[in-house]
């Protein structure tokens, strides 16, 4: 019984640590995003996309990018993946007005590179997994270039 309580306490502590670490990474990434500079034109947006695709080896994957005024509930910058059996997958990155920083492109490209998928209709457990595992990975890549 004591072992069960000790394991429960350890897991609760680990959960608190993970949540706190994720929020700390979020704050640091926000600083990094703002420091990377604003994207001011479609040409600059496409140039950043071209360079970052080359860094991650995504040159062969069809990815389009555009500024967007839409801002869904949880994302002002997002990647949309559309797949079919004939053409495979194509990606569209939408950069929202509030997040039009150069490193936002880097962040979204990492999600494509590592195969992270965010989609409508996700269960709440999938959302928790996405925001506490996939998002921190993309944030760490944005800040330090770490591919986890």
ABEGO torsion letter per residue (X at the ends): XAAAAAAAAAAAAAAAAAAAAAAAAAAAAAAAAAAAEBBABAAAAAAAAAAAAAAAGAAABBBBBBBBABBBAABABBBBBBBBAAAEBBBBBBBBAAABBAAAAAAAAAAAAAGBBBBBGBBAAAAAAAAAAAAAAAAAAAAAGBBX
